Amino acid sequence: MEIADLTPAERRVRLAFPRGEGVDFRQDPEGGDRTIRAEVLRALLLGVAPADGEIAGLKVWGARITGELDLMYATVEHPVRLRECHFEQAPNLYGAQLRQVVLQDSELPGLNAGSARFEGVLRLTCSRITGPVRLAGSRIAGAFFANGTELGDPALAGDGAGDGGADGSAHGEPVLQLNHADIGTDVWAPDLVAHGQVRMNGATVAGEVNLDHARLSLPGGTALHAETLTVGTDLRAYRLCARGRVNLRGARIGGQLNLSRATLSNPGGDALRASSCVAGELWLREAEPVEGAVNLRRAQFDVLHVPPGAWPRTVKLDGLTYRSLVPHLPAAERLPVLGRDDAGYVPHSYEQLAGAYRAIGDEAAARTVQLEKLRRHRGTLPWYARAWGYLQDAAVGYGFRPMRATGWLSALLLTGTVAFALERPQPLKAGEAPDFNPVFYTLDLLLPIIDFGQERAFAPEGAQQWLSYLLVVMGWILATTVVAGISRSLSRQ
C-alpha cells in the first residue's frame, strides 16, 4: 500500500511517529475510529525517517490493530510502545532485531518472537495473551517483564489427567516459551497467571527470576518446565501456586531457590523435581504441605530451609547434599522424612543428615541419626542377621548407647551375686579353693577375659549351673556387641 493511503487514525500515528510523540486513542469520543492496520505500523517502522533533530518512535495507546504485524527478520531502529491495544492477530517478530518493545496492558492472540534480538527490554506487563508467547532462542539485553500478565485459555488448560507426558505436550503448546533464551538482567513476572506450561529449558538469566504470587496451572502435566535453567542470583517464587509439576532438573541458581509459602500440587507424580539442581539455598519456609512427591536426587544446596511439615508423603533424596539445615530441630523431627523415600532405605540420606548435625557440633543428634540408620538397615537383612542386630540394639544401641552395657552388666552382676550368696557353689577341691566371693565369682562368669580364679575353683549344680551358663553367654554377647560398637565408632571417625 502507499503510505499516503491512510485513515484518520492512521494519519495521526503517521504524523506523530517521526517526532516520537504519542497518540492516545483512549481520549477519543465513544465510537471514534481507533483501528490501525498492522501493515501501516510495519511501513512506519521500516520506512519512515525521523524528523530533523527528533528521535522517532511508535507510541500508541488504546488502538485496535488489525492484520498481522509482520516484522520477521526485520531490523527496527525505533522503540515500539503499544499500550492498552487490542491485536487482531499475533505479531510476528521472529528473528527480528529490535531496540525496545512494550506491549503493556494489551490483548493479543499470541506473540512470535523466537530468535529475536532486543537491545533493551521486552515488556508484556498486565497484558492478556490467549495464544502462545514464543521467545525460544531470543536474546534480551535488558529485562523481560510479564508481571500481572495472563497467558493462555483456562478452558484449554483443563483439569488434566495422567502425567501429561514428560514435557506436558499432551496438553498442547506451552503458553510461554523461553527455552534457550538469553536474558541480560531479570525475568520479572510476579502475579503471572499461566493456563498452560511455562517453558524455560536451557535459558540463561543473568539476574533474578521473579515468580512471586504467580499462578501456574497445568494439572497432570508440567506447569513450569525449567530444566538446566541458569539463574545468576535468585529464583523467587514466594507464594507461588503451581498445579502441575515444577521441573527444575539440572538448574543452576546462584542464590536462593525461594518457594516460601508456596502451594505445590501434582497428585500422583512429582510436584517438585529439582534433581541434579545446584543452588545456594532452598527455601520452603511456611509452605503448604506439598501434594505429590519431591525429587531432590543428586541436588546440591548450601542451606536447606525446609520444615518437616512441608515434606510430602513421598520423597526422593538419594544423593542430596547440603551443608546445613534450617531451622535447627531435634533429629527425631527430621528422621521420619527419610523413612518416606521412594527407594526405601537410602544410606546416603542418613549419612548426610548426621553430617549436617555434626557440622554444627550436635553430636547427640548425629548419633541418633546413625542409630536410626542401622535400625533401618536391619530391616533389609536376612533373619539371622536381623536377630544379631536386635541383640546389638538392645545391648548397646549399636554402640551409640554404651551406658546400656553398664546397665545390663549391673543387673546381671546383682542377680548372680544374690543367687550365689544365698547358696554357695561347692568347691572342686576341698581345702584348695580360695575363699568364695559371690561378686567376683559372678564377674568371672560375665567377663570373658578377666580371671579372678573363682570360676575354676567352684562347681555350681542344678539351677545355679544353668544360671552360670546364662551369665557366661550374656557376658560374651555384651563383650561382642561392645567391641562391635566401638569398632563402628572408630571407623566413622
Secondary structure, DSSP 8 states (H G I E B T S, - for coil): --TT---HHHHHHHHHGGGT-EEEGGGS-TT---EEEHHHHHHHHHH----TT----EEEES-EEES--B-TT-B--S-EEEES-EESS--B-TT-EES-EE-TT-EES-EE-TT-EESS-EE-TT-EE-S-EE-TT-EESS-EE-TT-EES-HHHH-S--S---TTSGGG-S-SEE-TT-EESS-EE-TT-EEES-EE-TT-EESS-EE-TT-EEEEEEEEEEE-TT-EESS-EE-TT-EEEEEEE-TT-EEEEEEE-TT-EEEEEEEEEEE-TT-EEEEEE-TT----EEEEE-TT-EEEEEE--GGG--S-EE-TT-EEEEEES---HHHHHHHHTTBTTS--HHHHHHHHHHHHHTT-HHHHHHHHHHHHHHHHTTS-HHHHHHHHHHHHHHGGGT-THHHHHHHHHHHHHHHHHHHHS--EESSTTTS----HHHHHHHHH-SS---SSTTTEE--THHHHHHHHHHHHHHHHHHHHHHHHHHHHHH-
